Structure formats: structure tokens, C-alpha cells
């Protein structure tokens, strides 16, 4: 029996380095915006000054939002799309509040200066001042996007509908920037201020263009993926094998996922996130999916030779973040796919806990057992209903985990499965006081 050799760890953990770099970048820009505002000279009216500063912070938040969803490989590999998406959502709330403050304080400030009513002042500004109408339209679009992104609305919309509405954000960005050019006192205060804001918007929009358009097109033109086999793994689970050119040069790691588009006439417009279910070997890529929705259910009918457009690879659920010599991999249901791939790449002694309702649901189990035997790992299938408890409590509760893996606090723990199982397992790990930097869980999602 053999174990994968332990790789040397970087002095600074990749996730910490990326987070620190990102927060430093944000802080430096907040300082720069504030400095430029005061250098331009605040208005004699306090309300107008507050409104202008809020507008500048709103512009910065909008640019930062674009950066978070640009899907830049360096950030995504270290932080993960799920974490970046959460930050994008919270930045969106900040954007809404700062722009609302900008609108309200400016409106009331000018109404005070002109000694007019708020409604009359609003009508005057929209009809007579260049750029105000564009700002109002931009704000309305942002409110629309924010409304459909609220949790209760998001659950009721198909991804494609939600994504189409979300594209209005880019129209709002263009309108907001044109408003800033037309009326932004800080923007026009000096050549340095103008250079700064052009650079901010250039970096934000350039990142989106590079990460979401140029890089996917470049990779797909180079690799030209196509389906080479479709293999049923069980009555409701199927594996799709893809091959292409120069796959040994594709920067993909076990545990990552792609947004897959299979270019058939009835599904070319659908993008579905599936992780690779085997470590990349430079010749083929494989995904394994359960028929949980229309997109995944139709995989079984794919024809050999179907062209594939793959965006990615994405995700930080990789051995890159392993800190300890040994690891525990916890999978639930079809969440076994990135875990099975990780088992090939992760170093040290590995324990795999595979949570399923019945043993018949344990897809890819023969492969897992074969890999475990080859490298001296341990695989345990934990079958039973979702509320299953034993003499030591819930099957993935703190007491059960400690009994099955006594040295759990000295291992990295990778968790992938349904949201309920993942959340319960993470609670158990907190109860066991497993250090946060040793816990890795990623919820695949389609960012804006």
C-alpha cells in the first residue's frame, strides 16, 4: 500500500494571502476616494457633501462588485466562487444603501439650497441637469437587479431568467459612469482624479471581459472539447467523458468544477455546474451527475461527438489548501464526485466517509474502494435515512465523527454534499474545535 507524498506548504496560506490582498486593495481605494473627495473641496451644504461622498463610495462598490464576479483564476482558485458570490451579494447591499443615500442627500440638499420642494427639485434636476436622468435609470436598474436577487425571489426564478435580468447591471454601470463624468465634481477636479476613476472602471470592466469572455473563448478554442462516452452509473446517475486537444495543459485540479454547455439545439443556452469526478489525466475529463433537474436529467441522451463549451475550471475545493499531513473527506450523495477526484491527488493518510440513504445510492463506490486499496486509505459507507442516529448520536455528529476519526483535529477536512448535510457536518466540526483553516467546504453556485 502506498500513500501520496506530502507536498511542501507555502509559508502563507493561499486563501489568507488572497483575502489579505483583496481587503488591502479595497482599503487603499477607499482611502484614495476619500482623499480625492476632500481635495476637490466639499460643498458648502452638508447634505450635498454627504450625498456626493456616498455616491463616490457607491461607484467604488459597483466597480468592486464587477471584480468579484469576473471569475479571475487567481482569486477563484484561492477563495472559491461560493465565497466570492457571497461577498458580491453583500457588496450589492452596500451598493444599494450608498446609492440610496446619494440620491436622498443630494435631492434634499439641493432642495434646501434652492428653497424649493423635494418633488419640484427632483423634476427640475431630471429635466434640466445633464446626466441626472441616466443616474435615475441606473438606480432603477440596480433596484430591479437587487429585488430579483433577494433570496425569496431568486428561488422562484429559473437561473437563465435571473441571469438575463442580472445583465442589466452592466447597463447600469455604463449609465452611472456617464453620470459621474457629466456631474462628478471629484471626477473633474484634477487630471489625477480623472486618471484614477478611468483606471478603476477600466480594471473592473476589463477584469469582467477577460475572465468571463476572453479566457473562456481562448480555452475552448484551444481545447475543443467533445463528448466521447456517456456511461450510466445507476438508474439516475450518469458519467460523461470528454476529450479534446492539449488537455495536459489545461490548469484544472481535482475538486474543481466547470460550467458546462453542451452545444445541442435544445440545451446550448443552458450552463450547469458539475465538478469533475476523476483527477485530470491530460487525456479526458469526466463529470458525474444525478438526474436532479432538467439539465442533469438530459445528460443521458447526449450523443458521442457533441461539442462542449466549458467555462472554468473554478473552485478552491482542492489539495492546494491542505495544511496537515493527513485528511478526512466527507461526501454526501452525488457530492462524492469532487471527493473521488480529490482522493487521487490529496496527500498523506486519508479517511473517506460516504453518507448515502442506501448502499445502492453509493455511486462510484467500486472506484473509491479500488483507489483506497491502492493508496492505503479508508472508505466507510454510512447508509440510512437522513435522520439516522446511532448510540453515539447523529451519524455525522460530533461524537460519531470523533469515534470514527479519533485524530480528526489533526487532519484537513473536506466536505461536499447536500446543503443540510454539509451544514450539519460543519457544525459538528466546530463542536469538535477543528481549526477553521483545516475545514474546506464549497457550495457550487452560478455567480452573476
FENHU-V311648 format. One record per backbone hydrogen bond with DSSP energy under -0.5 kcal/mol. NH is the residue of the N-H (numbers start at 1). CO is the residue of the C=O. Records with the same first field share a line. If there is no record, write none. Layout:
NH = CO / CO
//
This chain:
2 = 374
17 = 13
18 = 14
19 = 15
20 = 16
21 = 17
22 = 18
23 = 19
24 = 20
25 = 21
26 = 22
27 = 23
28 = 24
29 = 25
30 = 26
31 = 27
32 = 28
33 = 29
34 = 30
35 = 31
36 = 32
37 = 33
38 = 34
39 = 35
40 = 36
41 = 37
46 = 44
49 = 45
50 = 46
51 = 47
52 = 48
53 = 49
54 = 50
55 = 51
56 = 52
57 = 53
58 = 54
59 = 55
60 = 56
61 = 57
62 = 58
63 = 59
64 = 60
65 = 61
66 = 62
67 = 63
68 = 64
69 = 65
70 = 67
76 = 72
77 = 73
78 = 74 / 75
79 = 75
80 = 75 / 76
84 = 80
85 = 81
86 = 82
87 = 83
88 = 84
89 = 85
90 = 86
91 = 87
92 = 88
93 = 89
94 = 90
95 = 91
96 = 92
97 = 93
98 = 94
99 = 95
100 = 96
101 = 97
102 = 98
103 = 99
104 = 100
105 = 101
106 = 102
107 = 103
108 = 104
109 = 105
110 = 106
111 = 107
112 = 108
113 = 109
114 = 110
115 = 111
116 = 111
121 = 117
122 = 118
123 = 119
124 = 120
125 = 121
126 = 122
127 = 123
128 = 124
129 = 125
132 = 129
133 = 129
135 = 131
136 = 132
137 = 133
138 = 134
139 = 135
140 = 136
141 = 137
142 = 138
143 = 139
144 = 140
145 = 141
146 = 142
147 = 143
148 = 144
149 = 145
150 = 146 / 147
153 = 150
154 = 150
155 = 151
156 = 153
157 = 154
162 = 158
163 = 159
164 = 160
165 = 161
166 = 162
167 = 163 / 164
168 = 165
169 = 166
170 = 167
171 = 167
172 = 168
173 = 169
174 = 170
175 = 171
176 = 172
177 = 173
178 = 174
179 = 175
180 = 176
181 = 177
182 = 178
183 = 179
184 = 180
185 = 183
188 = 184
189 = 185 / 186
194 = 190
195 = 191
196 = 192
197 = 193
198 = 194
199 = 195
200 = 196
201 = 197
202 = 198
203 = 199
204 = 200
205 = 201
206 = 202
207 = 203
208 = 204
209 = 205
210 = 206
211 = 207
212 = 208
213 = 209
214 = 209
215 = 210
217 = 213
218 = 214
219 = 215
220 = 216
221 = 217
222 = 218
223 = 219
224 = 220
226 = 243
227 = 306
228 = 241
229 = 241
231 = 239
232 = 230
233 = 237
234 = 237
237 = 234
238 = 289
239 = 231
240 = 287
241 = 229
242 = 285
243 = 226
244 = 283
245 = 223
248 = 282
249 = 246
250 = 247
252 = 250
256 = 253
257 = 314
258 = 274
259 = 311
260 = 258 / 272
261 = 309
263 = 261 / 307
264 = 262
267 = 264
268 = 264
270 = 267
272 = 260 / 270
274 = 258 / 272
276 = 256
277 = 286
278 = 286
281 = 284
285 = 242
287 = 240
288 = 275
289 = 238
291 = 236
292 = 290
297 = 293
298 = 294
299 = 296
300 = 297
301 = 298
302 = 299
305 = 227
306 = 303
308 = 225
309 = 261
310 = 308
311 = 259
312 = 310
313 = 257
314 = 257
318 = 316
321 = 318
322 = 319
326 = 410
327 = 349
328 = 412
329 = 351
330 = 328 / 414
331 = 329 / 353
332 = 416
333 = 355
335 = 332
336 = 333
337 = 334
339 = 335
340 = 336
341 = 337
342 = 338
343 = 339
344 = 340 / 341
345 = 341 / 342
346 = 342
348 = 4
351 = 327
352 = 378
353 = 329
354 = 352 / 380
355 = 331 / 353
356 = 354 / 382
361 = 358
362 = 359
363 = 361
365 = 362
368 = 364
369 = 365
370 = 366
371 = 367
372 = 368
373 = 369
374 = 370
375 = 371
376 = 372
377 = 372
378 = 350
380 = 352
382 = 354 / 380
383 = 381
384 = 356 / 357
388 = 385
390 = 393
393 = 390
395 = 388
397 = 394
401 = 397
402 = 398
403 = 399
404 = 400
405 = 401
408 = 405
410 = 407
411 = 408
412 = 326
413 = 438
414 = 328
415 = 440
416 = 330
422 = 418
423 = 419
424 = 420
425 = 421
426 = 422
427 = 423
428 = 424
429 = 425
430 = 426
431 = 427
432 = 428
433 = 430
434 = 429
438 = 435
439 = 436
440 = 413
442 = 415
444 = 442
447 = 445
//
